[in-house]
Amino acid sequence: MLSRIAPQTRGLRRFARSERGTQLVELAVVLPLLLVMFGAAAEFGRFFYTYQTLTKATRVGARYLTTESPADDSDEAAAKLVVYGNTAGAGEPVIKGLGIGNVGVSRFYNNPAQAERVTVSIQGYTYEPLFDLGALVGNKKLSLKVELKPSTTMRVLTTIPS
């Protein structure tokens, strides 16, 4: 009886000491974590790029309005400049999903004749992530959709009366 148990335990010990396939198991454990980290880094980069582009666009629009008279068409031209990068409104928007309706222009007056400050802001623009955790899981509370509201306020250039 002892002679029959010994060969079986030897094979079991040899199997326990064998390291064949451990790399595959380690890869199966680590690969999903690496993919999640890569996806998170890519999504953060996209979000940062989108926010910075919108911020720069509002800055350009505000700078444009500081040198223009407060006419009705200057607000529309500034909105086109923010969305398309030109006052003609031609081409593709600088950010997908951005429209002229998302651009708000506000002027602040010291006296009725001359505006002191102008603010250009983005309103109602929602960032759409590639990897939306809420949509994948089915829980809206975990959604990565964020409303972006960058704005820029600048002083209006005034002319000195002669």
DSSP file (Angstrom, degrees, kcal/mol; ACC not computed):
  #  RESIDUE AA STRUCTURE BP1 BP2  ACC     N-H-->O    O-->H-N    N-H-->O    O-->H-N    TCO  KAPPA ALPHA  PHI   PSI    X-CA   Y-CA   Z-CA
    1    1 A M     >        0   0    0      0, 0.0     4,-1.3     0, 0.0     3,-0.4   0.000 360.0 360.0 360.0 -40.9    0.0    0.0    0.0
    2    2 A L  H  >  +     0   0    0      1,-0.2     4,-1.7     2,-0.2     0, 0.0   0.832 360.0  57.2 -65.2 -32.6    2.8    2.4    0.8
    3    3 A S  H  4 S+     0   0    0      1,-0.2    -1,-0.2     2,-0.2     0, 0.0   0.825 105.1  51.0 -70.7 -29.5    4.4    1.7   -2.5
    4    4 A R  H  > S+     0   0    0     -3,-0.4     4,-0.8     1,-0.2    -1,-0.2   0.840 109.9  49.0 -76.1 -31.8    1.3    2.8   -4.4
    5    5 A I  H  X S+     0   0    0     -4,-1.3     4,-2.4     1,-0.2     5,-0.2   0.859 100.9  64.6 -75.0 -37.3    1.0    6.1   -2.5
    6    6 A A  H  X S+     0   0    0     -4,-1.7     4,-2.0     1,-0.2    -1,-0.2   0.906 101.1  47.4 -59.3 -46.9    4.6    7.2   -3.0
    7    7 A P  H  > S+     0   0    0      0, 0.0     4,-1.7     0, 0.0    -1,-0.2   0.866 112.8  50.9 -65.5 -31.7    4.4    7.5   -6.8
    8    8 A Q  H  X S+     0   0    0     -4,-0.8     4,-1.8     2,-0.2    -2,-0.2   0.914 111.0  46.4 -70.7 -41.3    1.2    9.5   -6.7
    9    9 A T  H  X S+     0   0    0     -4,-2.4     4,-2.5     1,-0.2    -1,-0.2   0.838 108.4  57.4 -69.6 -31.7    2.6   11.9   -4.1
   10   10 A R  H  X S+     0   0    0     -4,-2.0     4,-2.4    -5,-0.2    -1,-0.2   0.922 108.2  46.4 -62.7 -43.1    5.8   12.3   -6.1
   11   11 A G  H  X S+     0   0    0     -4,-1.7     4,-2.2     2,-0.2    -2,-0.2   0.871 112.2  51.1 -66.0 -36.8    3.7   13.4   -9.2
   12   12 A L  H  X S+     0   0    0     -4,-1.8     4,-2.2     2,-0.2    -2,-0.2   0.901 110.9  47.9 -67.1 -40.9    1.7   15.8   -7.0
   13   13 A R  H  X S+     0   0    0     -4,-2.5     4,-1.9     2,-0.2    -2,-0.2   0.913 111.0  50.6 -65.4 -42.0    4.8   17.3   -5.6
   14   14 A R  H  X S+     0   0    0     -4,-2.4     4,-1.0     1,-0.2    -2,-0.2   0.897 111.2  49.1 -62.3 -40.4    6.3   17.7   -9.1
   15   15 A F  H  < S+     0   0    0     -4,-2.2     3,-0.2     1,-0.2    -1,-0.2   0.886 109.8  51.6 -65.3 -39.3    3.0   19.4  -10.2
   16   16 A A  H  < S+     0   0    0     -4,-2.2    -1,-0.2     1,-0.2    -2,-0.2   0.837 112.3  45.9 -67.7 -32.9    3.1   21.8   -7.2
   17   17 A R  H  < S+     0   0    0     -4,-1.9    -1,-0.2    -5,-0.1    -2,-0.2   0.650  89.8 105.9 -83.6 -15.4    6.7   22.8   -7.9
   18   18 A S     <  -     0   0    0     -4,-1.0    -3,-0.0    -3,-0.2    -4,-0.0  -0.409  50.0-167.8 -69.0 137.2    6.1   23.3  -11.7
   19   19 A E    >   +     0   0    0     -2,-0.1     3,-1.5     2,-0.0     4,-0.4   0.142  38.0 136.7-110.8  17.6    6.0   26.9  -12.8
   20   20 A R  T 3  S+     0   0    0      1,-0.2    -2,-0.0     2,-0.1     0, 0.0  -0.502  74.4  11.7 -68.0 129.1    4.6   26.3  -16.3
   21   21 A G  T 3> S+     0   0    0     -2,-0.3     4,-1.6     3,-0.0    -1,-0.2   0.402  87.4 118.0  89.1  -2.1    1.8   28.7  -17.1
   22   22 A T  H <> S+     0   0    0     -3,-1.5     4,-2.6     1,-0.2     5,-0.2   0.864  73.5  56.0 -67.5 -33.3    2.4   31.2  -14.3
   23   23 A Q  H  > S+     0   0    0     -4,-0.4     4,-2.5     1,-0.2    -1,-0.2   0.889 105.9  51.5 -64.2 -37.0    3.2   34.0  -16.7
   24   24 A L  H  > S+     0   0    0      2,-0.2     4,-2.1     1,-0.2    -1,-0.2   0.887 110.5  47.9 -66.6 -38.6   -0.1   33.5  -18.4
   25   25 A V  H  X S+     0   0    0     -4,-1.6     4,-1.5     2,-0.2    -2,-0.2   0.915 111.8  49.7 -67.7 -42.8   -1.9   33.7  -15.1
   26   26 A E  H  X S+     0   0    0     -4,-2.6     4,-2.6     1,-0.2     5,-0.2   0.907 110.9  50.1 -62.1 -41.5    0.0   36.8  -14.1
   27   27 A L  H  X S+     0   0    0     -4,-2.5     4,-2.7     1,-0.2    -1,-0.2   0.899 107.7  53.6 -62.4 -41.2   -0.9   38.4  -17.5
   28   28 A A  H  < S+     0   0    0     -4,-2.1    -1,-0.2     1,-0.2    -2,-0.2   0.809 113.9  42.9 -65.0 -29.1   -4.5   37.5  -17.0
   29   29 A V  H  X S+     0   0    0     -4,-1.5     4,-0.6    -3,-0.2    -2,-0.2   0.890 121.6  37.3 -80.9 -41.9   -4.5   39.3  -13.6
   30   30 A V  H  X S+     0   0    0     -4,-2.6     4,-2.3     1,-0.2     3,-0.3   0.824 101.2  71.3 -84.6 -33.5   -2.5   42.4  -14.6
   31   31 A L  H  X S+     0   0    0     -4,-2.7     4,-2.5    -5,-0.2     5,-0.2   0.883  96.8  49.6 -57.5 -46.0   -3.8   43.0  -18.2
   32   32 A P  H  > S+     0   0    0      0, 0.0     4,-2.2     0, 0.0    -1,-0.2   0.900 111.7  50.4 -60.8 -37.4   -7.2   44.3  -17.2
   33   33 A L  H  X S+     0   0    0     -4,-0.6     4,-2.3    -3,-0.3    -2,-0.2   0.914 110.9  48.5 -65.6 -41.5   -5.7   46.7  -14.7
   34   34 A L  H  X S+     0   0    0     -4,-2.3     4,-2.5     1,-0.2    -1,-0.2   0.896 110.8  50.8 -64.3 -40.1   -3.3   48.0  -17.3
   35   35 A L  H  X S+     0   0    0     -4,-2.5     4,-2.5    -5,-0.2    -2,-0.2   0.897 110.5  49.0 -65.4 -39.7   -6.1   48.5  -19.8
   36   36 A V  H  X S+     0   0    0     -4,-2.2     4,-2.4     2,-0.2    -2,-0.2   0.912 112.4  48.2 -65.4 -42.0   -8.2   50.4  -17.2
   37   37 A M  H  X S+     0   0    0     -4,-2.3     4,-2.2     2,-0.2    -2,-0.2   0.903 112.4  48.7 -65.4 -40.8   -5.2   52.6  -16.3
   38   38 A F  H  X S+     0   0    0     -4,-2.5     4,-2.3     2,-0.2    -2,-0.2   0.923 112.4  48.3 -63.7 -44.6   -4.5   53.3  -20.0
   39   39 A G  H  X S+     0   0    0     -4,-2.5     4,-2.4     1,-0.2    -2,-0.2   0.892 111.3  50.3 -63.0 -40.3   -8.1   54.1  -20.7
   40   40 A A  H  X S+     0   0    0     -4,-2.4     4,-2.4     2,-0.2    -1,-0.2   0.904 111.1  48.5 -65.5 -41.2   -8.3   56.5  -17.7
   41   41 A A  H  X S+     0   0    0     -4,-2.2     4,-2.1     2,-0.2    -2,-0.2   0.907 113.0  47.7 -65.4 -41.4   -5.1   58.3  -18.8
   42   42 A A  H  X S+     0   0    0     -4,-2.3     4,-2.2     2,-0.2    -2,-0.2   0.903 112.7  48.7 -65.9 -40.8   -6.5   58.7  -22.4
   43   43 A E  H  X S+     0   0    0     -4,-2.4     4,-2.4     2,-0.2    -2,-0.2   0.896 110.6  50.1 -67.7 -40.2   -9.8   59.9  -21.1
   44   44 A F  H  X S+     0   0    0     -4,-2.4     4,-2.6     2,-0.2    -1,-0.2   0.905 110.4  51.1 -64.1 -40.3   -8.2   62.5  -18.8
   45   45 A G  H  X S+     0   0    0     -4,-2.1     4,-2.4     2,-0.2    -2,-0.2   0.910 110.6  48.1 -62.5 -42.8   -6.1   63.7  -21.7
   46   46 A R  H  X S+     0   0    0     -4,-2.2     4,-2.5     2,-0.2    -2,-0.2   0.909 112.5  49.0 -63.5 -42.6   -9.1   64.1  -23.9
   47   47 A F  H  X S+     0   0    0     -4,-2.4     4,-2.6     2,-0.2     5,-0.2   0.934 112.4  47.3 -62.8 -46.6  -11.0   66.0  -21.1
   48   48 A F  H  X S+     0   0    0     -4,-2.6     4,-2.5     1,-0.2     5,-0.2   0.906 112.5  50.0 -62.7 -42.4   -8.0   68.3  -20.5
   49   49 A Y  H  X S+     0   0    0     -4,-2.4     4,-2.4    -5,-0.2    -1,-0.2   0.927 112.0  47.9 -60.9 -46.0   -7.6   69.0  -24.2
   50   50 A T  H  X S+     0   0    0     -4,-2.5     4,-2.3     2,-0.2    -2,-0.2   0.929 113.4  46.8 -62.4 -46.6  -11.3   69.8  -24.6
   51   51 A Y  H  X S+     0   0    0     -4,-2.6     4,-2.3     1,-0.2    -1,-0.2   0.917 113.6  48.0 -64.6 -42.8  -11.4   72.1  -21.6
   52   52 A Q  H  X S+     0   0    0     -4,-2.5     4,-2.5    -5,-0.2    -1,-0.2   0.887 110.9  51.2 -66.1 -38.2   -8.2   73.9  -22.7
   53   53 A T  H  X S+     0   0    0     -4,-2.4     4,-2.1    -5,-0.2    -1,-0.2   0.915 111.8  47.0 -64.7 -42.7   -9.5   74.4  -26.2
   54   54 A L  H  X S+     0   0    0     -4,-2.3     4,-2.2     2,-0.2    -2,-0.2   0.890 111.9  50.9 -65.8 -39.0  -12.8   75.8  -25.0
   55   55 A T  H  X S+     0   0    0     -4,-2.3     4,-1.9     2,-0.2    -2,-0.2   0.921 111.3  47.4 -64.2 -43.9  -10.9   78.1  -22.6
   56   56 A K  H  X S+     0   0    0     -4,-2.5     4,-2.2     1,-0.2    -1,-0.2   0.872 109.8  54.2 -65.4 -36.3   -8.6   79.4  -25.4
   57   57 A A  H  X S+     0   0    0     -4,-2.1     4,-2.2     2,-0.2    -1,-0.2   0.912 108.5  47.8 -65.0 -41.9  -11.6   79.9  -27.7
   58   58 A T  H  X S+     0   0    0     -4,-2.2     4,-2.5     1,-0.2    -1,-0.2   0.872 110.2  53.8 -66.1 -34.6  -13.4   82.1  -25.1
   59   59 A R  H  X S+     0   0    0     -4,-1.9     4,-2.4     2,-0.2    -2,-0.2   0.911 109.0  47.8 -64.3 -42.2  -10.2   84.0  -24.6
   60   60 A V  H  X S+     0   0    0     -4,-2.2     4,-2.2     2,-0.2    -2,-0.2   0.913 112.6  49.4 -65.0 -42.3  -10.0   84.7  -28.4
   61   61 A G  H  X S+     0   0    0     -4,-2.2     4,-2.0     2,-0.2    -2,-0.2   0.907 112.1  47.3 -63.9 -42.4  -13.6   85.8  -28.5
   62   62 A A  H  X S+     0   0    0     -4,-2.5     4,-1.5     2,-0.2    -1,-0.2   0.904 111.0  51.4 -66.2 -40.7  -13.2   88.1  -25.5
   63   63 A R  H  X S+     0   0    0     -4,-2.4     4,-0.6     1,-0.2    -1,-0.2   0.890 109.4  51.5 -62.8 -38.5  -10.0   89.6  -27.0
   64   64 A Y  H >X S+     0   0    0     -4,-2.2     3,-0.9     1,-0.2     4,-0.5   0.918 109.9  48.9 -62.6 -43.6  -11.9   90.2  -30.3
   65   65 A L  H 3< S+     0   0    0     -4,-2.0     3,-0.3     1,-0.2    -1,-0.2   0.722  98.7  67.4 -73.1 -20.8  -14.8   92.0  -28.5
   66   66 A T  H 3< S+     0   0    0     -4,-1.5    91,-1.4     1,-0.2    -1,-0.2   0.753 108.5  38.7 -69.6 -21.1  -12.4   94.3  -26.5
   67   67 A T  H << S+     0   0    0     -3,-0.9     2,-0.2    -4,-0.6    -1,-0.2   0.505 105.5  80.4-105.2  -6.0  -11.5   96.0  -29.7
   68   68 A E  S  < S-     0   0    0     -4,-0.5    89,-0.1    -3,-0.3     0, 0.0  -0.672  83.5-108.6-101.6 154.7  -14.9   96.1  -31.4
   69   69 A S        -     0   0    0     -2,-0.2     2,-2.8     1,-0.1     5,-0.2  -0.513  42.7-101.9 -74.4 151.4  -17.8   98.4  -30.9
   70   70 A P        +     0   0    0      0, 0.0     2,-0.1     0, 0.0    -1,-0.1  -0.268  69.1 147.7 -75.7  59.5  -20.7   96.8  -29.1
   71   71 A A     >  -     0   0    0     -2,-2.8     4,-1.0     1,-0.1     3,-0.5  -0.479  61.0-111.5 -86.8 163.6  -22.8   96.3  -32.2
   72   72 A D  H  > S+     0   0    0      1,-0.2     4,-1.1     2,-0.2     3,-0.4   0.876 116.5  52.1 -63.1 -37.9  -25.2   93.4  -32.7
   73   73 A D  H  > S+     0   0    0      1,-0.2     4,-2.3     2,-0.2    -1,-0.2   0.720  98.4  64.9 -75.6 -19.4  -23.1   91.8  -35.4
   74   74 A S  H  > S+     0   0    0     -3,-0.5     4,-2.2     2,-0.2    -1,-0.2   0.864 100.6  51.2 -71.3 -33.3  -19.9   91.9  -33.2
   75   75 A D  H  X S+     0   0    0     -4,-1.0     4,-2.2    -3,-0.4    -1,-0.2   0.915 112.4  45.9 -66.4 -42.1  -21.5   89.5  -30.7
   76   76 A E  H  X S+     0   0    0     -4,-1.1     4,-2.3     2,-0.2    -2,-0.2   0.898 112.5  50.3 -67.3 -39.7  -22.4   87.1  -33.5
   77   77 A A  H  X S+     0   0    0     -4,-2.3     4,-2.2     2,-0.2    -2,-0.2   0.890 110.5  50.3 -64.7 -39.0  -18.9   87.4  -35.1
   78   78 A A  H  X S+     0   0    0     -4,-2.2     4,-2.3     2,-0.2    -2,-0.2   0.896 109.2  51.4 -65.9 -39.6  -17.3   86.7  -31.7
   79   79 A A  H  X S+     0   0    0     -4,-2.2     4,-2.4     2,-0.2     5,-0.2   0.909 110.9  48.0 -63.8 -41.6  -19.5   83.6  -31.3
   80   80 A K  H  X>S+     0   0    0     -4,-2.3     4,-3.1     1,-0.2     6,-0.8   0.886 110.1  53.0 -64.3 -37.8  -18.5   82.4  -34.7
   81   81 A L  H  X5S+     0   0    0     -4,-2.2     4,-1.0     4,-0.2    -2,-0.2   0.892 110.8  46.9 -63.7 -40.0  -14.8   83.1  -33.8
   82   82 A V  H  <5S+     0   0    0     -4,-2.3    -2,-0.2     2,-0.1    12,-0.2   0.923 121.5  35.7 -66.7 -44.4  -15.2   81.0  -30.7
   83   83 A V  H  <5S+     0   0    0     -4,-2.4    11,-3.0    -5,-0.2    12,-0.3   0.931 134.5  18.8 -78.8 -46.6  -16.9   78.1  -32.4
   84   84 A Y  H  <5S-     0   0    0     -4,-3.1    -3,-0.2     2,-0.3    -2,-0.1   0.608  96.0-117.4-105.1 -14.4  -15.2   78.0  -35.8
   85   85 A G  S  <<S+     0   0    0     -4,-1.0     2,-0.3    -5,-0.7    -4,-0.2   0.508  90.0  70.0  87.1   3.3  -12.0   79.9  -35.3
   86   86 A N  S >  S-     0   0    0     -6,-0.8     3,-0.7     4,-0.1    -2,-0.3  -0.981  81.7-123.9-148.7 157.8  -13.0   82.6  -37.9
   87   87 A T  T 3  S+     0   0    0     -2,-0.3    -7,-0.1     1,-0.2    -6,-0.1   0.596 105.1  66.9 -80.3 -10.1  -15.6   85.4  -38.0
   88   88 A A  T 3  S-     0   0    0     -8,-0.1    -1,-0.2     2,-0.1    -7,-0.0   0.726 101.0-129.0 -80.2 -21.8  -17.2   84.0  -41.2
   89   89 A G    <   +     0   0    0     -3,-0.7     2,-0.3     1,-0.3    -2,-0.1   0.798  56.8 145.8  78.2  28.9  -18.4   80.9  -39.5
   90   90 A A        +     0   0    0      2,-0.1    -1,-0.3    -6,-0.0     2,-0.2  -0.746  39.3  17.1-102.2 147.6  -16.9   78.6  -42.1
   91   91 A G  S    S-     0   0    0     -2,-0.3    -6,-0.1    -6,-0.0    -5,-0.0  -0.498  98.1 -31.5  99.5-166.2  -15.5   75.1  -41.5
   92   92 A E        -     0   0    0     -2,-0.2    -2,-0.1    -8,-0.1     4,-0.1  -0.610  67.7 -98.7 -90.0 149.9  -15.7   72.6  -38.7
   93   93 A P        -     0   0    0      0, 0.0    -9,-0.2     0, 0.0    -1,-0.1  -0.332  29.0-120.7 -63.0 151.5  -16.2   73.6  -35.0
   94   94 A V  S    S+     0   0    0    -11,-3.0     2,-0.4   -12,-0.2   -10,-0.1   0.812 103.0  30.5 -65.3 -28.6  -13.0   73.6  -32.9
   95   95 A I  S >  S-     0   0    0    -12,-0.3     3,-2.0     3,-0.1    -1,-0.2  -0.999  98.0-106.4-131.4 133.5  -14.7   71.0  -30.6
   96   96 A K  T 3  S+     0   0    0     -2,-0.4     3,-0.1     1,-0.3    -2,-0.0  -0.327 105.1  20.4 -58.7 131.5  -17.2   68.4  -31.8
   97   97 A G  T 3  S+     0   0    0      1,-0.3     2,-0.4    30,-0.0    -1,-0.3   0.359  90.1 128.7  92.1  -4.8  -20.7   69.3  -30.6
   98   98 A L    <   +     0   0    0     -3,-2.0    -1,-0.3   -15,-0.1     2,-0.3  -0.698  32.9 176.1 -86.6 134.0  -20.0   73.0  -30.0
   99   99 A G    >   -     0   0    0     -2,-0.4     3,-1.7    -3,-0.1     4,-0.2  -0.836  46.7-102.1-131.8 170.4  -22.4   75.4  -31.6
  100  100 A I  G >  S+     0   0    0      1,-0.3     3,-1.6    -2,-0.3    -1,-0.1   0.816 118.2  64.8 -62.5 -30.5  -23.1   79.2  -31.7
  101  101 A G  G 3  S+     0   0    0      1,-0.3    -1,-0.3    21,-0.0    -3,-0.0   0.677  93.4  62.2 -66.3 -16.8  -25.9   78.7  -29.2
  102  102 A N  G <  S+     0   0    0     -3,-1.7    21,-3.5    20,-0.1     2,-0.5   0.530  87.5  87.8 -84.3  -6.0  -23.4   77.5  -26.6
  103  103 A V  E <   -A  122   0A   0     -3,-1.6     2,-0.4    -4,-0.2    19,-0.2  -0.824  57.8-170.0-101.3 127.6  -21.6   80.9  -26.7
  104  104 A G  E     -A  121   0A   0     17,-3.0    17,-2.6    -2,-0.5     2,-0.4  -0.939   4.7-162.5-116.6 139.7  -22.7   83.7  -24.3
  105  105 A V  E     +A  120   0A   0     -2,-0.4     2,-0.4    15,-0.2    15,-0.2  -0.982  10.2 179.1-122.0 128.2  -21.6   87.3  -24.4
  106  106 A S  E     -A  119   0A   0     13,-2.7    13,-3.2    -2,-0.4     2,-0.4  -0.986   9.8-160.5-129.0 139.4  -22.1   89.7  -21.5
  107  107 A R  E     -A  118   0A   0     -2,-0.4     2,-0.5    11,-0.2    11,-0.2  -0.943   5.2-153.6-118.4 142.2  -21.0   93.3  -21.2
  108  108 A F  E     -A  117   0A   0      9,-2.7     8,-3.0    -2,-0.4     9,-1.7  -0.967  15.8-153.9-117.3 125.7  -20.7   95.2  -17.9
  109  109 A Y  E     -A  115   0A   0     -2,-0.5     6,-0.2     6,-0.3    -2,-0.0  -0.797  26.8-177.3-107.2 138.7  -21.1   99.0  -18.1
  110  110 A N  E    S+     0   0A   0      4,-1.0    -1,-0.2     1,-0.4     5,-0.1   0.778  90.3   8.1 -88.8 -41.9  -19.7  101.8  -15.9
  111  111 A N  E >  S-A  114   0A   0      3,-1.0     3,-0.6     1,-0.0    -1,-0.4  -0.925  85.8-107.0-133.4 161.3  -21.7  104.3  -17.8
  112  112 A P  T 3  S+     0   0    0      0, 0.0     3,-0.1     0, 0.0    -1,-0.0   0.718 113.5  54.0 -63.4 -20.2  -24.3  103.8  -20.6
  113  113 A A  T 3  S+     0   0    0      1,-0.2     2,-0.4     2,-0.0    -4,-0.0   0.827 111.2  34.2 -85.4 -32.1  -21.9  104.9  -23.4
  114  114 A Q  E <  S-A  111   0A   0     -3,-0.6    -4,-1.0    44,-0.0    -3,-1.0  -0.979  70.8-134.1-135.4 127.3  -19.0  102.6  -22.8
  115  115 A A  E     -A  109   0A   0     -2,-0.4    -6,-0.3    -6,-0.2     3,-0.1  -0.526  11.2-163.6 -73.5 143.1  -18.7   99.0  -21.6
  116  116 A E  E    S+     0   0A   0     -8,-3.0    40,-2.7     1,-0.3     2,-0.3   0.838  70.1  14.1 -94.1 -40.5  -16.0   98.4  -19.1
  117  117 A R  E     -AB 108 155A   0     -9,-1.7    -9,-2.7    38,-0.3     2,-0.4  -0.949  59.7-157.0-135.8 154.7  -15.7   94.7  -19.3
  118  118 A V  E     -AB 107 154A   0     36,-2.5    36,-2.5    -2,-0.3     2,-0.4  -0.997   7.3-161.4-132.0 138.5  -16.8   91.9  -21.6
  119  119 A T  E     -AB 106 153A   0    -13,-3.2   -13,-2.7    -2,-0.4     2,-0.5  -0.979   3.2-168.7-122.3 129.7  -17.3   88.2  -20.7
  120  120 A V  E     +AB 105 152A   0     32,-2.4    32,-2.4    -2,-0.4     2,-0.3  -0.975  19.7 172.6-114.5 127.9  -17.4   85.4  -23.2
  121  121 A S  E     -AB 104 151A   0    -17,-2.6   -17,-3.0    -2,-0.5     2,-0.5  -0.933  33.4-126.0-136.5 157.3  -18.6   82.0  -21.8
  122  122 A I  E     -A  103   0A   0     28,-2.4     2,-0.4    -2,-0.3   -19,-0.2  -0.903  32.9-174.1-100.9 128.8  -19.5   78.6  -23.0
  123  123 A Q        +     0   0    0    -21,-3.5     3,-0.1    -2,-0.5    26,-0.1  -0.977  58.1   7.5-128.2 137.3  -22.9   77.5  -21.7
  124  124 A G  S    S+     0   0    0     -2,-0.4     2,-0.6     1,-0.2    -1,-0.1   0.720  79.8 141.2  72.8  22.5  -24.7   74.1  -22.0
  125  125 A Y  E     -C  148   0B   0     23,-0.7    23,-2.6   -23,-0.2     2,-0.5  -0.879  33.5-161.8 -99.6 123.2  -21.7   72.2  -23.5
  126  126 A T  E     -C  147   0B   0     -2,-0.6     2,-0.3    21,-0.3    21,-0.3  -0.902  16.8-128.9-108.1 127.4  -21.5   68.6  -22.1
  127  127 A Y  E     -C  146   0B   0     19,-3.6    19,-0.9    -2,-0.5   -80,-0.0  -0.581  19.2-152.2 -72.4 128.0  -18.2   66.7  -22.4
  128  128 A E        -     0   0    0     -2,-0.3    17,-0.1    17,-0.2     2,-0.1  -0.900  11.6-149.2-105.5 108.2  -18.9   63.2  -23.9
  129  129 A P        -     0   0    0      0, 0.0     3,-0.3     0, 0.0    16,-0.1  -0.377  14.0-137.8 -75.7 155.2  -16.3   60.7  -22.8
  130  130 A L  S    S+     0   0    0      1,-0.3     2,-0.8   -91,-0.1   -91,-0.0   0.895 102.7  41.1 -73.0 -42.6  -15.2   57.7  -24.9
  131  131 A F  S    S-     0   0    0    -92,-0.1     2,-0.9    13,-0.1    -1,-0.3  -0.786  77.4-175.6-108.6  86.2  -15.3   55.3  -21.9
  132  132 A D     >  -     0   0    0     -2,-0.8     4,-2.0    -3,-0.3     3,-0.2  -0.739   9.9-165.9 -88.8 107.4  -18.4   56.3  -20.0
  133  133 A L  H  > S+     0   0    0     -2,-0.9     4,-2.2     9,-0.2     6,-0.3   0.861  86.5  55.3 -61.1 -38.1  -18.4   54.2  -16.9
  134  134 A G  H  >>S+     0   0    0      8,-0.7     4,-2.0     1,-0.2     5,-1.4   0.884 109.3  46.2 -64.0 -39.1  -22.1   55.0  -16.1
  135  135 A A  H  45S+     0   0    0     -3,-0.2    -1,-0.2     2,-0.2    -2,-0.2   0.867 112.5  50.5 -71.9 -35.6  -23.2   53.8  -19.5
  136  136 A L  H  <5S+     0   0    0     -4,-2.0    -2,-0.2     1,-0.2    -1,-0.2   0.891 120.3  34.6 -68.2 -39.1  -21.2   50.6  -19.3
  137  137 A V  H  <5S-     0   0    0     -4,-2.2    -2,-0.2     2,-0.2    -1,-0.2   0.739 107.7-121.1 -87.3 -25.4  -22.5   49.7  -15.8
  138  138 A G  T  <5S+     0   0    0     -4,-2.0     2,-0.5    -5,-0.3    -3,-0.2   0.684  74.4 120.0  90.0  20.6  -26.0   51.1  -16.4
  139  139 A N    > < -     0   0    0     -5,-1.4     3,-1.3    -6,-0.3    -1,-0.2  -0.963  49.6-160.6-122.9 114.2  -25.8   53.6  -13.5
  140  140 A K  G >  S+     0   0    0     -2,-0.5     3,-1.3     1,-0.3    -6,-0.1   0.733  88.5  67.9 -67.0 -21.8  -26.2   57.3  -14.3
  141  141 A K  G 3  S+     0   0    0      1,-0.3    -1,-0.3    -7,-0.1    -7,-0.1   0.777  99.7  50.3 -68.3 -25.0  -24.6   58.3  -11.1
  142  142 A L  G <  S+     0   0    0     -3,-1.3    -8,-0.7    -8,-0.1    -1,-0.3   0.319  83.4 130.2 -93.4   8.0  -21.3   56.9  -12.3
  143  143 A S    <   -     0   0    0     -3,-1.3   -11,-0.1   -10,-0.2    -3,-0.0  -0.333  51.5-151.1 -66.3 142.9  -21.5   58.7  -15.6
  144  144 A L        +     0   0    0      2,-0.1     2,-0.4   -15,-0.0    -1,-0.1   0.229  55.3 124.9 -97.9  11.8  -18.4   60.7  -16.7
  145  145 A K        -     0   0    0    -17,-0.1     2,-0.4   -16,-0.1   -17,-0.2  -0.608  39.7-176.6 -73.7 128.0  -20.4   63.3  -18.6
  146  146 A V  E     -C  127   0B   0    -19,-0.9   -19,-3.6    -2,-0.4     2,-0.6  -0.985  26.7-128.2-131.3 135.8  -19.5   66.7  -17.3
  147  147 A E  E     -C  126   0B   0     -2,-0.4     2,-0.4   -21,-0.3   -21,-0.3  -0.741  26.3-149.5 -83.0 124.7  -20.9   70.1  -18.3
  148  148 A L  E     +C  125   0B   0    -23,-2.6   -23,-0.7    -2,-0.6   -24,-0.0  -0.804  19.9 175.9 -98.2 134.2  -18.0   72.5  -19.1
  149  149 A K        +     0   0    0     -2,-0.4     2,-0.1   -25,-0.1   -26,-0.1  -0.397  10.1 166.4-134.5  57.4  -18.5   76.2  -18.4
  150  150 A P        +     0   0    0      0, 0.0   -28,-2.4     0, 0.0     2,-0.3  -0.463  10.3 176.8 -73.0 148.9  -15.2   78.0  -19.2
  151  151 A S  E     -B  121   0A   0    -30,-0.2     2,-0.4    -2,-0.1   -30,-0.2  -0.985  19.0-153.8-148.0 157.1  -15.4   81.8  -19.4
  152  152 A T  E     -B  120   0A   0    -32,-2.4   -32,-2.4    -2,-0.3     2,-0.4  -0.999   5.3-164.6-135.2 131.8  -13.1   84.7  -20.0
  153  153 A T  E     +B  119   0A   0     -2,-0.4     2,-0.3   -34,-0.2   -34,-0.2  -0.968  14.4 174.0-116.9 130.6  -13.5   88.3  -18.8
  154  154 A M  E     -B  118   0A   0    -36,-2.5   -36,-2.5    -2,-0.4     2,-0.2  -0.959  34.0-108.3-133.9 153.1  -11.4   91.2  -20.2
  155  155 A R  E     -B  117   0A   0     -2,-0.3     2,-0.3   -38,-0.2   -38,-0.3  -0.577  38.2-117.9 -76.7 141.3  -11.4   94.9  -19.9
  156  156 A V        -     0   0    0    -40,-2.7     2,-0.3    -2,-0.2   -89,-0.1  -0.631  27.0-115.1 -82.1 135.9  -12.6   96.8  -22.9
  157  157 A L        -     0   0    0    -91,-1.4     2,-0.4    -2,-0.3    -1,-0.1  -0.529  34.6-159.6 -69.5 131.7  -10.1   99.1  -24.6
  158  158 A T        -     0   0    0     -2,-0.3     2,-0.4   -44,-0.1   -42,-0.0  -0.865  11.5-128.9-114.0 149.6  -11.2  102.7  -24.3
  159  159 A T        -     0   0    0     -2,-0.4     0, 0.0     1,-0.0     0, 0.0  -0.764  21.3-123.6 -96.2 143.3  -10.1  105.6  -26.4
  160  160 A I        -     0   0    0     -2,-0.4     2,-0.1     1,-0.0    -1,-0.0  -0.746  30.1-120.3 -85.8 123.7   -8.8  108.8  -24.8
  161  161 A P              0   0    0      0, 0.0    -1,-0.0     0, 0.0     0, 0.0  -0.373 360.0 360.0 -65.5 140.8  -10.8  111.8  -26.0
  162  162 A S              0   0    0     -2,-0.1    -2,-0.0     0, 0.0     0, 0.0   0.444 360.0 360.0 -98.6 360.0   -8.7  114.5  -27.7
